[in-house]
Every structure is written in structure tokens, then in C-alpha cells.
Amino acid sequence: MAKVYNIGGAGFDSNIYLILDDVIALVDAGTGMNFGSVRRNLAKFGLKPSDVELVINTHCHFDHAGGDRDFVEAGCEVAIHELEAEPLRRGDRRVTLAEGFNGQLGPIEVSRELREGDCIELGELALEVLHTPGHTAGSICLHERGRGLLFSGDTVFCGGVGRVDLPTGDAAAMLRSLRKLIELEVHRLMPGHGPVAESFADKYIRAAYRLAKDELL
């Protein structure tokens, strides 16, 4: 049976979700500044970085994508929304916020550009790509309908929403994206930062939308 574990979140790192399925994948890779910790966490499952076949970035910010390089060098492919691919390929320190983290990015090879409605088949799990701009222009969420899982990146957390005042952020787009997520059946919410909602995740999404509507309008 496919399993999902959070193996990140140290320091400035985003949550890093390890998906154990026919294809071993990560959702986001952190900054790369704590790669030793990530490597040790993988080892707990008997894995090496070279065993990870795919990193799916929810967006291009350094705290989510800076660690891509370590996995690319180990032979892994990177997938990200088509609007976020070029900042990674250029190693754009402004758009990715690497300069704000005092981090070094460098060009990162993107193997797959994602679009709304794409399906990432991992085996038992099939992740539907939802384009959810607001935090960034190319932010995505990943929805697994069979289990009601939602990897939400920095679009929605268990207690709030992502910032919209950073490069390519858009408050109106964020509200539209949250309205889209309200329509989904979501039981387990796995955000880019903070705790996971193991049940009744839809209530967090509705609360986040109400909060954003009050604060962003």
C-alpha cells in the first residue's frame, strides 16, 4: 500500500513529503541547507537520494525547491508548473527568493512542466495537478481523489494561507484558488509548512477562505 511521510521541515525548509509507491517521489525538497537531515530521514526507510525518482515542486520558492539540486545530481527528475520552470532553469535568485534566504540556487534542470489537469501516476496513487495561483503565479496543489489527499504547498495551511505580497503573488488569484479547493473532497491536508490535518481537512480550507476573504478584499 502506498504511504506518505513528512521527512522535512527543519530550519527554513518546507515540509518534504516522501511518497512510497511504485514510483518513489517527493513533494518539495526544502532549501537543500539541511540535506544531511533529509538523507538521514530517507535512510530510515532504507532509501538513498538516488532511489527518489521524481521531485514535484508545488512552486519555485527556495524553501521548497532549493534542495532539488541534490536530488537531480543523484539522478532524480524535477516536475513543476510551466510558469515556474524558467526561474529554476535560470537559477533566478529574486523570483525564487533564494536571495532572501541568503541561499545559492544555480540553474536546476526541469524534466516535466506541469499544467492544470495533468495526472502524475505513481502507482496506487494518481496526483491531479491543480493550478492554484496566488502565492506565486505557478503554484500548484496535488489532489489524490481516491484517498482525499491534498498536497497544498503554500496555498493553504492548517490555520491560514500563503503570502501574496512576494514576486508574482496575487490576492485576487489566491481567493479564486481557495474557492476551487473548497469544491474538492479533502480528508487529509498536507501543507507546505506546519502540521498536517489527518482528518476533517475541508474545514481548514473553508476557514482559510473566510480568513483570506476578510483580509485580502
Z-matrix of the N, CA and C atoms (Angstrom, degrees):
N
C 1 1.467
C 2 1.525 1 109.96
N 3 1.318 2 116.25 1 135.32
C 4 1.463 3 120.95 2 179.22
C 5 1.526 4 110.11 3 -63.70
N 6 1.330 5 115.60 4 141.39
C 7 1.457 6 122.33 5 -179.02
C 8 1.526 7 109.71 6 -129.72
N 9 1.345 8 115.57 7 153.24
C 10 1.463 9 122.18 8 177.91
C 11 1.523 10 108.47 9 -128.59
N 12 1.342 11 116.04 10 132.05
C 13 1.459 12 121.60 11 179.58
C 14 1.525 13 109.39 12 -135.14
N 15 1.323 14 116.47 13 146.54
C 16 1.465 15 121.48 14 172.93
C 17 1.523 16 108.33 15 -91.58
N 18 1.337 17 116.97 16 117.18
C 19 1.472 18 120.80 17 -178.16
C 20 1.523 19 111.42 18 -114.80
N 21 1.335 20 117.57 19 14.13
C 22 1.465 21 120.51 20 -177.22
C 23 1.509 22 112.55 21 -129.05
N 24 1.331 23 114.80 22 -154.95
C 25 1.449 24 121.16 23 178.17
C 26 1.512 25 114.45 24 96.38
N 27 1.353 26 118.23 25 6.65
C 28 1.471 27 120.80 26 179.46
C 29 1.526 28 110.38 27 -80.17
N 30 1.320 29 116.70 28 142.66
C 31 1.459 30 120.14 29 177.52
C 32 1.517 31 111.33 30 58.15
N 33 1.346 32 115.96 31 -128.20
C 34 1.461 33 121.21 32 178.52
C 35 1.523 34 112.34 33 -86.43
N 36 1.321 35 117.24 34 -0.36
C 37 1.464 36 119.59 35 -176.27
C 38 1.518 37 112.16 36 -63.53
N 39 1.329 38 114.97 37 144.54
C 40 1.461 39 120.45 38 165.51
C 41 1.518 40 108.81 39 -67.39
N 42 1.319 41 116.27 40 169.71
C 43 1.455 42 119.88 41 164.40
C 44 1.533 43 107.96 42 -61.07
N 45 1.303 44 115.58 43 142.99
C 46 1.467 45 122.13 44 177.91
C 47 1.519 46 106.78 45 -122.95
N 48 1.320 47 116.85 46 114.69
C 49 1.457 48 120.19 47 -175.41
C 50 1.529 49 110.73 48 -99.98
N 51 1.310 50 115.06 49 121.18
C 52 1.458 51 122.11 50 176.46
C 53 1.523 52 108.53 51 -92.37
N 54 1.318 53 115.86 52 123.87
C 55 1.461 54 121.50 53 177.12
C 56 1.521 55 108.13 54 -108.67
N 57 1.330 56 115.46 55 117.82
C 58 1.457 57 121.52 56 177.66
C 59 1.522 58 108.18 57 -99.34
N 60 1.330 59 115.29 58 106.52
C 61 1.459 60 122.86 59 -177.63
C 62 1.524 61 105.96 60 -147.77
N 63 1.329 62 117.39 61 -166.04
C 64 1.469 63 118.68 62 176.29
C 65 1.526 64 110.19 63 -57.07
N 66 1.325 65 116.22 64 -40.59
C 67 1.458 66 122.62 65 170.28
C 68 1.526 67 107.41 66 -101.09
N 69 1.317 68 117.67 67 124.73
C 70 1.462 69 121.58 68 176.63
C 71 1.516 70 107.88 69 -85.11
N 72 1.329 71 116.24 70 122.19
C 73 1.461 72 121.02 71 -172.48
C 74 1.515 73 110.98 72 -135.10
N 75 1.326 74 114.55 73 159.30
C 76 1.459 75 122.62 74 170.80
C 77 1.516 76 108.49 75 -118.52
N 78 1.322 77 116.69 76 143.26
C 79 1.458 78 121.61 77 164.70
C 80 1.520 79 105.91 78 -103.54
N 81 1.336 80 114.67 79 109.07
C 82 1.466 81 125.88 80 -175.13
C 83 1.531 82 111.23 81 70.32
N 84 1.343 83 114.49 82 158.57
C 85 1.467 84 120.04 83 -172.23
C 86 1.516 85 113.28 84 -133.63
N 87 1.342 86 118.26 85 8.77
C 88 1.458 87 120.05 86 179.60
C 89 1.521 88 112.19 87 70.01
N 90 1.323 89 115.90 88 -168.14
C 91 1.465 90 121.73 89 -176.49
C 92 1.519 91 112.95 90 -79.53
N 93 1.306 92 117.18 91 -22.60
C 94 1.453 93 121.70 92 -169.81
C 95 1.517 94 112.45 93 89.04
N 96 1.332 95 117.28 94 -11.99
C 97 1.463 96 121.04 95 -179.26
C 98 1.533 97 112.05 96 -71.12
N 99 1.328 98 115.75 97 -20.03
C 100 1.466 99 120.57 98 -178.86
C 101 1.526 100 110.33 99 -118.85
N 102 1.334 101 115.34 100 37.22
C 103 1.467 102 119.60 101 -174.85
C 104 1.523 103 111.42 102 -62.08
N 105 1.326 104 117.76 103 -32.93
C 106 1.454 105 119.85 104 177.88
C 107 1.520 106 111.58 105 -59.23
N 108 1.334 107 116.34 106 -42.05
C 109 1.460 108 120.91 107 178.02
C 110 1.523 109 111.25 108 -65.43
N 111 1.337 110 115.93 109 -42.33
C 112 1.470 111 119.84 110 178.67
C 113 1.526 112 110.02 111 -62.67
N 114 1.331 113 116.44 112 -42.59
C 115 1.462 114 120.61 113 179.23
C 116 1.528 115 111.08 114 -62.11
N 117 1.336 116 117.00 115 -40.72
C 118 1.469 117 119.49 116 177.72
C 119 1.518 118 111.44 117 -66.14
N 120 1.326 119 116.64 118 -36.51
C 121 1.470 120 119.72 119 178.46
C 122 1.521 121 110.95 120 -67.75
N 123 1.325 122 117.20 121 -37.49
C 124 1.464 123 119.76 122 174.93
C 125 1.527 124 110.59 123 -63.01
N 126 1.330 125 115.96 124 -39.54
C 127 1.459 126 120.21 125 -177.86
C 128 1.523 127 111.87 126 -61.75
N 129 1.335 128 117.33 127 -27.09
C 130 1.464 129 120.41 128 177.64
C 131 1.526 130 111.45 129 -61.82
N 132 1.332 131 116.13 130 -22.22
C 133 1.465 132 121.34 131 178.69
C 134 1.527 133 110.91 132 -103.93
N 135 1.325 134 115.83 133 11.94
C 136 1.459 135 120.25 134 -179.65
C 137 1.514 136 113.35 135 73.67
N 138 1.332 137 117.13 136 25.41
C 139 1.466 138 121.83 137 -175.42
C 140 1.517 139 111.69 138 -114.72
N 141 1.328 140 114.73 139 153.28
C 142 1.457 141 123.71 140 170.14
C 143 1.526 142 107.60 141 -114.33
N 144 1.347 143 118.63 142 161.49
C 145 1.472 144 119.71 143 176.57
C 146 1.524 145 112.59 144 -53.04
N 147 1.316 146 117.90 145 -34.07
C 148 1.466 147 120.89 146 -179.62
C 149 1.520 148 113.10 147 -68.35
N 150 1.338 149 117.52 148 -14.21
C 151 1.468 150 120.63 149 177.12
C 152 1.523 151 112.24 150 -80.36
N 153 1.334 152 116.83 151 -17.75
C 154 1.471 153 121.18 152 178.44
C 155 1.523 154 108.23 153 -78.64
N 156 1.328 155 116.29 154 123.90
C 157 1.463 156 120.74 155 -175.04
C 158 1.519 157 113.42 156 -94.90
N 159 1.336 158 116.92 157 -27.07
C 160 1.461 159 120.33 158 -173.73
C 161 1.512 160 110.32 159 -146.81
N 162 1.340 161 116.47 160 131.77
C 163 1.467 162 122.68 161 168.01
C 164 1.520 163 107.24 162 -109.02
N 165 1.322 164 116.42 163 123.80
C 166 1.465 165 122.11 164 176.96
C 167 1.524 166 107.08 165 -105.54
N 168 1.315 167 117.10 166 113.57
C 169 1.462 168 120.85 167 178.66
C 170 1.519 169 110.23 168 -88.97
N 171 1.334 170 116.30 169 131.39
C 172 1.466 171 119.62 170 175.91
C 173 1.520 172 111.46 171 -74.57
N 174 1.321 173 117.82 172 -23.99
C 175 1.464 174 123.53 173 171.98
C 176 1.520 175 107.42 174 -169.41
N 177 1.338 176 116.49 175 179.07
C 178 1.462 177 120.21 176 -167.39
C 179 1.524 178 114.60 177 -93.50
N 180 1.316 179 119.86 178 3.57
C 181 1.462 180 119.96 179 -177.52
C 182 1.531 181 110.86 180 -62.47
N 183 1.320 182 114.32 181 146.54
C 184 1.463 183 122.73 182 -172.78
C 185 1.520 184 112.91 183 -57.42
N 186 1.333 185 117.42 184 -35.43
C 187 1.467 186 119.15 185 -178.46
C 188 1.522 187 112.44 186 -71.18
N 189 1.325 188 117.44 187 -10.71
C 190 1.456 189 122.65 188 176.79
C 191 1.530 190 112.39 189 -109.79
N 192 1.319 191 116.69 190 -30.80
C 193 1.468 192 120.74 191 -170.51
C 194 1.519 193 114.56 192 -118.31
N 195 1.332 194 118.18 193 -8.12
C 196 1.458 195 119.25 194 -179.70
C 197 1.515 196 112.75 195 -61.19
N 198 1.324 197 116.71 196 -30.00
C 199 1.459 198 121.06 197 -179.90
C 200 1.517 199 114.25 198 -80.16
N 201 1.327 200 117.88 199 -2.74
C 202 1.465 201 120.64 200 180.00
C 203 1.527 202 111.17 201 -56.23
N 204 1.347 203 115.98 202 -41.24
C 205 1.461 204 119.93 203 -173.08
C 206 1.531 205 111.77 204 -55.54
N 207 1.330 206 116.86 205 -42.81
C 208 1.465 207 119.72 206 -178.97
C 209 1.521 208 111.21 207 -59.12
N 210 1.321 209 116.54 208 -36.68
C 211 1.462 210 119.81 209 -178.61
C 212 1.526 211 111.63 210 -80.80
N 213 1.331 212 117.29 211 -35.42
C 214 1.463 213 119.82 212 174.73
C 215 1.523 214 109.98 213 -60.50
N 216 1.328 215 116.30 214 -43.12
C 217 1.469 216 120.39 215 179.32
C 218 1.523 217 111.73 216 -64.81
N 219 1.343 218 116.35 217 -23.52
C 220 1.463 219 120.65 218 177.15
C 221 1.524 220 112.20 219 -87.86
N 222 1.343 221 117.48 220 -0.79
C 223 1.461 222 121.28 221 176.85
C 224 1.509 223 115.58 222 105.35
N 225 1.335 224 117.33 223 9.06
C 226 1.463 225 122.39 224 -176.53
C 227 1.531 226 110.86 225 -86.02
N 228 1.325 227 116.57 226 152.13
C 229 1.460 228 122.27 227 173.64
C 230 1.524 229 109.81 228 -96.30
N 231 1.342 230 115.84 229 153.82
C 232 1.463 231 122.82 230 179.89
C 233 1.519 232 109.28 231 -118.21
N 234 1.331 233 115.80 232 134.10
C 235 1.460 234 122.38 233 174.95
C 236 1.525 235 108.68 234 -121.75
N 237 1.341 236 116.23 235 139.83
C 238 1.460 237 122.08 236 179.48
C 239 1.521 238 107.52 237 -157.76
N 240 1.324 239 117.46 238 159.66
C 241 1.462 240 120.12 239 179.31
C 242 1.526 241 110.21 240 -59.28
N 243 1.316 242 115.71 241 147.70
C 244 1.467 243 120.80 242 -176.04
C 245 1.530 244 112.82 243 -57.72
N 246 1.335 245 118.91 244 -29.35
C 247 1.464 246 120.96 245 179.87
C 248 1.529 247 112.33 246 -76.15
N 249 1.333 248 117.74 247 -15.46
C 250 1.460 249 121.54 248 -178.31
C 251 1.528 250 112.30 249 -104.85
N 252 1.332 251 117.18 250 -5.94
C 253 1.463 252 120.02 251 -174.19
C 254 1.531 253 112.23 252 -67.23
N 255 1.318 254 117.39 253 -43.69
C 256 1.466 255 119.36 254 -175.10
C 257 1.524 256 113.39 255 -65.60
N 258 1.350 257 119.67 256 -41.51
C 259 1.469 258 118.00 257 175.71
C 260 1.526 259 113.12 258 -55.98
N 261 1.336 260 117.35 259 -35.85
C 262 1.463 261 119.46 260 176.55
C 263 1.521 262 111.04 261 -71.00
N 264 1.314 263 116.43 262 -43.72
C 265 1.471 264 119.51 263 -179.28
C 266 1.525 265 111.72 264 -63.25
N 267 1.334 266 116.21 265 -33.72
C 268 1.474 267 120.13 266 178.88
C 269 1.518 268 112.38 267 -82.50
N 270 1.322 269 117.10 268 -15.17
C 271 1.460 270 119.40 269 -171.28
C 272 1.522 271 110.72 270 64.86
N 273 1.323 272 116.53 271 40.58
C 274 1.467 273 123.07 272 -175.37
C 275 1.527 274 110.09 273 -70.13
N 276 1.316 275 117.34 274 107.38
C 277 1.463 276 121.42 275 -174.41
C 278 1.525 277 112.40 276 -75.51
N 279 1.340 278 118.40 277 -21.73
C 280 1.464 279 120.36 278 179.74
C 281 1.522 280 110.62 279 -80.15
N 282 1.326 281 117.77 280 -55.34
C 283 1.462 282 121.30 281 -176.32
C 284 1.525 283 110.75 282 -64.30
N 285 1.326 284 117.31 283 -36.07
C 286 1.463 285 120.69 284 -179.81
C 287 1.533 286 112.72 285 -81.69
N 288 1.328 287 116.85 286 -7.68
C 289 1.469 288 123.56 287 -177.75
C 290 1.528 289 112.94 288 69.35
N 291 1.327 290 118.18 289 13.51
C 292 1.465 291 119.80 290 179.10
C 293 1.521 292 111.24 291 -57.91
N 294 1.346 293 116.74 292 -37.65
C 295 1.465 294 119.22 293 -179.16
C 296 1.524 295 111.08 294 -65.00
N 297 1.323 296 117.68 295 -32.53
C 298 1.460 297 121.21 296 178.20
C 299 1.515 298 112.99 297 -69.12
N 300 1.329 299 116.15 298 -25.49
C 301 1.464 300 121.23 299 177.03
C 302 1.528 301 111.28 300 -95.21
N 303 1.337 302 115.71 301 3.35
C 304 1.468 303 121.11 302 -175.00
C 305 1.528 304 109.86 303 54.83
N 306 1.330 305 114.41 304 39.42
C 307 1.465 306 120.27 305 -176.28
C 308 1.509 307 111.93 306 -108.45
N 309 1.314 308 116.02 307 154.78
C 310 1.453 309 122.95 308 174.84
C 311 1.529 310 108.63 309 -99.67
N 312 1.327 311 115.51 310 126.98
C 313 1.456 312 118.99 311 -176.96
C 314 1.523 313 110.77 312 -104.03
N 315 1.327 314 117.51 313 -65.48
C 316 1.453 315 120.11 314 -175.23
C 317 1.512 316 110.55 315 74.47
N 318 1.331 317 118.27 316 156.29
C 319 1.466 318 121.47 317 -179.15
C 320 1.528 319 111.88 318 -60.38
N 321 1.320 320 115.93 319 136.04
C 322 1.468 321 122.56 320 178.60
C 323 1.530 322 108.00 321 -119.97
N 324 1.309 323 115.55 322 129.83
C 325 1.462 324 120.37 323 179.22
C 326 1.526 325 109.92 324 -73.05
N 327 1.328 326 116.06 325 128.22
C 328 1.469 327 122.36 326 175.64
C 329 1.524 328 107.91 327 -105.92
N 330 1.314 329 116.27 328 122.23
C 331 1.465 330 120.94 329 -177.41
C 332 1.522 331 113.02 330 -89.79
N 333 1.333 332 116.20 331 -29.27
C 334 1.473 333 119.13 332 -174.97
C 335 1.507 334 110.11 333 -139.18
N 336 1.323 335 116.44 334 122.79
C 337 1.465 336 122.58 335 175.43
C 338 1.525 337 108.49 336 -95.17
N 339 1.320 338 115.51 337 124.41
C 340 1.462 339 121.56 338 -173.91
C 341 1.519 340 111.68 339 -96.45
N 342 1.322 341 114.88 340 153.61
C 343 1.458 342 122.45 341 177.98
C 344 1.527 343 109.14 342 -137.07
N 345 1.329 344 115.21 343 162.27
C 346 1.465 345 121.68 344 175.78
C 347 1.522 346 110.35 345 -51.15
N 348 1.338 347 115.96 346 130.81
C 349 1.454 348 120.68 347 176.11
C 350 1.513 349 115.37 348 88.58
N 351 1.341 350 118.50 349 -9.35
C 352 1.460 351 120.06 350 175.80
C 353 1.527 352 109.83 351 -60.33
N 354 1.313 353 115.95 352 152.32
C 355 1.458 354 121.29 353 176.85
C 356 1.519 355 108.82 354 -121.22
N 357 1.314 356 116.30 355 125.76
C 358 1.458 357 122.08 356 178.12
C 359 1.522 358 107.41 357 -101.43
N 360 1.325 359 116.02 358 106.19
C 361 1.459 360 121.80 359 -176.42
C 362 1.525 361 109.05 360 -87.32
N 363 1.330 362 116.15 361 117.63
C 364 1.458 363 120.79 362 -179.82
C 365 1.527 364 112.22 363 -108.43
N 366 1.309 365 116.76 364 -8.23
C 367 1.461 366 122.07 365 -176.34
C 368 1.506 367 108.39 366 133.52
N 369 1.320 368 116.77 367 -107.74
C 370 1.461 369 120.15 368 175.40
C 371 1.522 370 110.88 369 -67.35
N 372 1.318 371 116.70 370 -34.66
C 373 1.459 372 121.55 371 -178.43
C 374 1.524 373 110.67 372 -96.94
N 375 1.328 374 115.02 373 139.15
C 376 1.463 375 122.53 374 174.29
C 377 1.521 376 106.95 375 -126.96
N 378 1.323 377 116.59 376 115.40
C 379 1.463 378 121.97 377 -175.40
C 380 1.528 379 110.10 378 -97.08
N 381 1.329 380 115.47 379 118.93
C 382 1.462 381 120.34 380 175.99
C 383 1.523 382 109.24 381 -86.05
N 384 1.327 383 116.14 382 131.17
C 385 1.464 384 122.00 383 -179.85
C 386 1.523 385 109.37 384 -84.20
N 387 1.325 386 115.67 385 123.38
C 388 1.460 387 122.33 386 175.70
C 389 1.523 388 107.82 387 -113.41
N 390 1.311 389 117.26 388 119.42
C 391 1.467 390 120.68 389 176.80
C 392 1.525 391 107.55 390 -76.86
N 393 1.331 392 116.39 391 115.82
C 394 1.465 393 121.38 392 -174.95
C 395 1.532 394 109.75 393 -128.13
N 396 1.329 395 117.38 394 69.74
C 397 1.467 396 119.94 395 -179.79
C 398 1.528 397 111.61 396 -64.29
N 399 1.308 398 114.56 397 159.67
C 400 1.466 399 121.53 398 -179.72
C 401 1.507 400 109.58 399 148.18
N 402 1.333 401 116.38 400 -62.35
C 403 1.466 402 120.40 401 174.15
C 404 1.526 403 109.22 402 -68.34
N 405 1.327 404 116.46 403 -44.75
C 406 1.463 405 123.62 404 168.26
C 407 1.520 406 107.09 405 -140.22
N 408 1.337 407 115.63 406 166.69
C 409 1.465 408 119.77 407 -177.08
C 410 1.519 409 112.45 408 -64.87
N 411 1.332 410 116.95 409 -31.07
C 412 1.458 411 120.30 410 -176.75
C 413 1.508 412 114.15 411 -112.09
N 414 1.321 413 118.21 412 24.22
C 415 1.466 414 120.54 413 176.74
C 416 1.523 415 110.57 414 -62.03
N 417 1.322 416 115.13 415 142.77
C 418 1.459 417 119.89 416 175.87
C 419 1.529 418 110.08 417 -130.00
N 420 1.321 419 114.99 418 156.90
C 421 1.457 420 123.10 419 164.20
C 422 1.522 421 106.59 420 -116.16
N 423 1.324 422 116.00 421 158.19
C 424 1.463 423 122.33 422 179.83
C 425 1.517 424 108.39 423 -123.00
N 426 1.331 425 115.97 424 121.85
C 427 1.472 426 121.13 425 -174.26
C 428 1.519 427 109.41 426 -114.63
N 429 1.325 428 115.76 427 127.34
C 430 1.460 429 121.86 428 174.22
C 431 1.519 430 106.61 429 -107.94
N 432 1.314 431 115.95 430 102.08
C 433 1.460 432 120.75 431 -170.74
C 434 1.524 433 112.51 432 -65.44
N 435 1.332 434 117.15 433 -37.40
C 436 1.449 435 120.22 434 -175.02
C 437 1.518 436 112.98 435 -59.16
N 438 1.326 437 116.68 436 -37.63
C 439 1.463 438 121.33 437 -178.20
C 440 1.526 439 112.87 438 -108.08
N 441 1.321 440 117.13 439 -5.56
C 442 1.453 441 119.57 440 -177.67
C 443 1.515 442 112.56 441 69.86
N 444 1.326 443 116.75 442 35.65
C 445 1.467 444 121.30 443 178.55
C 446 1.521 445 109.79 444 -91.85
N 447 1.318 446 116.37 445 143.22
C 448 1.461 447 120.44 446 174.29
C 449 1.529 448 109.32 447 -137.18
N 450 1.333 449 115.32 448 115.41
C 451 1.460 450 121.43 449 169.22
C 452 1.524 451 105.87 450 -88.25
N 453 1.323 452 117.57 451 112.13
C 454 1.468 453 120.33 452 -166.40
C 455 1.522 454 114.32 453 -106.30
N 456 1.342 455 118.45 454 2.22
C 457 1.458 456 118.84 455 179.41
C 458 1.518 457 111.26 456 53.14
N 459 1.336 458 115.66 457 -136.27
C 460 1.464 459 120.14 458 178.36
C 461 1.522 460 111.53 459 -103.97
N 462 1.332 461 116.84 460 23.79
C 463 1.458 462 119.85 461 174.46
C 464 1.521 463 110.24 462 -78.33
N 465 1.325 464 116.15 463 -48.01
C 466 1.469 465 119.23 464 -179.55
C 467 1.521 466 109.14 465 -144.16
N 468 1.338 467 114.65 466 138.93
C 469 1.462 468 122.38 467 177.62
C 470 1.530 469 108.92 468 -114.67
N 471 1.312 470 115.86 469 176.50
C 472 1.463 471 120.39 470 172.39
C 473 1.527 472 107.84 471 -82.18
N 474 1.322 473 115.65 472 73.86
C 475 1.455 474 120.14 473 -178.77
C 476 1.512 475 114.18 474 132.56
N 477 1.310 476 118.85 475 17.48
C 478 1.460 477 119.61 476 177.55
C 479 1.515 478 111.89 477 165.42
N 480 1.335 479 114.49 478 -169.24
C 481 1.463 480 121.70 479 -179.42
C 482 1.527 481 108.69 480 -131.22
N 483 1.326 482 114.90 481 165.04
C 484 1.453 483 120.14 482 179.17
C 485 1.516 484 112.62 483 -72.50
N 486 1.329 485 115.91 484 158.22
C 487 1.455 486 121.62 485 178.41
C 488 1.525 487 110.99 486 -65.13
N 489 1.321 488 115.15 487 149.69
C 490 1.468 489 120.42 488 178.72
C 491 1.525 490 111.27 489 -120.51
N 492 1.344 491 117.50 490 9.53
C 493 1.460 492 121.70 491 -176.24
C 494 1.532 493 112.57 492 -104.37
N 495 1.319 494 116.89 493 19.33
C 496 1.457 495 122.79 494 178.53
C 497 1.527 496 108.97 495 -105.11
N 498 1.349 497 119.14 496 169.68
C 499 1.466 498 120.35 497 -178.84
C 500 1.526 499 112.74 498 -50.36
N 501 1.307 500 115.93 499 130.13
C 502 1.474 501 128.35 500 -178.66
C 503 1.524 502 113.63 501 69.70
N 504 1.332 503 118.82 502 7.52
C 505 1.459 504 120.79 503 175.52
C 506 1.516 505 111.46 504 -71.17
N 507 1.351 506 116.63 505 155.46
C 508 1.464 507 120.94 506 -174.94
C 509 1.532 508 108.53 507 -156.63
N 510 1.329 509 117.08 508 112.93
C 511 1.460 510 121.33 509 -176.44
C 512 1.524 511 112.41 510 -63.40
N 513 1.344 512 116.95 511 -44.33
C 514 1.466 513 119.60 512 -179.19
C 515 1.524 514 110.94 513 -63.79
N 516 1.326 515 116.26 514 -39.16
C 517 1.461 516 119.86 515 178.30
C 518 1.523 517 110.79 516 -65.71
N 519 1.328 518 117.39 517 -36.57
C 520 1.459 519 120.63 518 178.23
C 521 1.525 520 110.86 519 -60.97
N 522 1.320 521 117.43 520 -44.08
C 523 1.465 522 120.02 521 179.13
C 524 1.522 523 111.35 522 -62.79
N 525 1.328 524 116.93 523 -40.70
C 526 1.468 525 119.98 524 177.75
C 527 1.531 526 110.60 525 -63.50
N 528 1.320 527 116.34 526 -40.32
C 529 1.467 528 120.12 527 179.98
C 530 1.520 529 111.11 528 -65.26
N 531 1.328 530 117.37 529 -41.86
C 532 1.464 531 120.55 530 179.23
C 533 1.520 532 111.11 531 -65.33
N 534 1.330 533 116.88 532 -37.05
C 535 1.468 534 119.80 533 176.34
C 536 1.530 535 110.27 534 -61.74
N 537 1.327 536 116.08 535 -38.86
C 538 1.470 537 120.11 536 177.70
C 539 1.530 538 110.67 537 -62.12
N 540 1.329 539 116.84 538 -42.73
C 541 1.459 540 120.35 539 -176.99
C 542 1.528 541 112.19 540 -68.77
N 543 1.330 542 116.77 541 -30.63
C 544 1.465 543 120.38 542 178.50
C 545 1.530 544 111.39 543 -58.85
N 546 1.331 545 116.48 544 -29.77
C 547 1.461 546 121.02 545 -176.45
C 548 1.529 547 112.98 546 -76.96
N 549 1.327 548 117.52 547 -10.85
C 550 1.457 549 121.08 548 -175.92
C 551 1.520 550 111.72 549 -84.47
N 552 1.319 551 115.23 550 157.48
C 553 1.459 552 120.78 551 169.14
C 554 1.532 553 106.81 552 -91.58
N 555 1.327 554 116.34 553 108.96
C 556 1.466 555 121.40 554 -176.41
C 557 1.523 556 108.82 555 -127.26
N 558 1.328 557 116.07 556 121.45
C 559 1.466 558 121.70 557 177.55
C 560 1.525 559 111.29 558 -103.01
N 561 1.319 560 115.71 559 -35.78
C 562 1.470 561 120.61 560 -176.47
C 563 1.528 562 108.45 561 -126.77
N 564 1.331 563 115.71 562 120.29
C 565 1.463 564 122.16 563 -177.40
C 566 1.519 565 109.15 564 -106.25
N 567 1.340 566 116.24 565 123.82
C 568 1.461 567 122.38 566 -178.97
C 569 1.522 568 109.01 567 -119.46
N 570 1.338 569 116.50 568 91.64
C 571 1.465 570 120.83 569 -174.59
C 572 1.525 571 112.10 570 -82.70
N 573 1.339 572 114.46 571 172.33
C 574 1.453 573 120.43 572 -179.24
C 575 1.510 574 114.11 573 -72.75
N 576 1.312 575 117.69 574 -20.69
C 577 1.462 576 123.08 575 178.27
C 578 1.517 577 108.75 576 -145.27
N 579 1.324 578 115.48 577 153.51
C 580 1.452 579 119.61 578 174.51
C 581 1.511 580 113.25 579 81.99
N 582 1.341 581 116.05 580 -170.63
C 583 1.460 582 120.72 581 -173.13
C 584 1.523 583 113.00 582 -73.14
N 585 1.321 584 113.78 583 157.62
C 586 1.460 585 122.79 584 173.94
C 587 1.522 586 108.69 585 -89.20
N 588 1.324 587 117.23 586 140.92
C 589 1.465 588 121.94 587 171.57
C 590 1.523 589 107.77 588 -92.11
N 591 1.320 590 116.48 589 110.36
C 592 1.459 591 121.16 590 -175.28
C 593 1.530 592 112.45 591 -81.13
N 594 1.319 593 117.39 592 -13.40
C 595 1.461 594 120.79 593 178.79
C 596 1.526 595 108.92 594 -158.71
N 597 1.325 596 116.15 595 161.89
C 598 1.470 597 122.82 596 178.12
C 599 1.532 598 111.27 597 51.24
N 600 1.323 599 116.09 598 39.39
C 601 1.463 600 120.30 599 -175.49
C 602 1.521 601 112.59 600 -65.83
N 603 1.328 602 116.23 601 -26.68
C 604 1.457 603 118.75 602 -177.46
C 605 1.527 604 112.12 603 -60.53
N 606 1.337 605 117.48 604 -28.66
C 607 1.464 606 119.78 605 -179.15
C 608 1.531 607 110.60 606 -66.82
N 609 1.332 608 117.36 607 -32.84
C 610 1.462 609 120.27 608 177.70
C 611 1.519 610 111.15 609 -68.85
N 612 1.314 611 115.97 610 -36.95
C 613 1.458 612 119.50 611 179.57
C 614 1.526 613 110.41 612 -67.83
N 615 1.330 614 117.17 613 -43.81
C 616 1.462 615 120.06 614 178.55
C 617 1.530 616 110.92 615 -63.68
N 618 1.337 617 116.57 616 -41.31
C 619 1.467 618 120.02 617 179.31
C 620 1.518 619 110.79 618 -65.41
N 621 1.327 620 117.13 619 -38.56
C 622 1.461 621 120.96 620 178.73
C 623 1.522 622 110.89 621 -64.79
N 624 1.323 623 116.02 622 -39.14
C 625 1.463 624 118.96 623 178.47
C 626 1.525 625 111.01 624 -64.60
N 627 1.326 626 117.01 625 -43.81
C 628 1.467 627 119.86 626 178.82
C 629 1.525 628 110.63 627 -61.70
N 630 1.322 629 115.98 628 -42.93
C 631 1.462 630 120.63 629 178.96
C 632 1.522 631 111.28 630 -62.27
N 633 1.322 632 116.21 631 -46.21
C 634 1.460 633 120.43 632 -179.13
C 635 1.524 634 111.37 633 -65.26
N 636 1.315 635 116.04 634 -38.21
C 637 1.467 636 119.58 635 -179.92
C 638 1.512 637 110.26 636 -62.53
N 639 1.318 638 117.27 637 -40.37
C 640 1.464 639 121.54 638 179.60
C 641 1.528 640 111.70 639 -70.58
N 642 1.338 641 116.79 640 -39.13
C 643 1.455 642 120.37 641 -172.94
C 644 1.522 643 114.25 642 -88.56
N 645 1.340 644 117.28 643 -28.86
C 646 1.454 645 120.27 644 -171.97
C 647 1.531 646 113.10 645 -98.51
N 648 1.330 647 117.30 646 -21.12
C 649 1.471 648 118.43 647 -179.37
C 650 1.531 649 110.60 648 -79.28
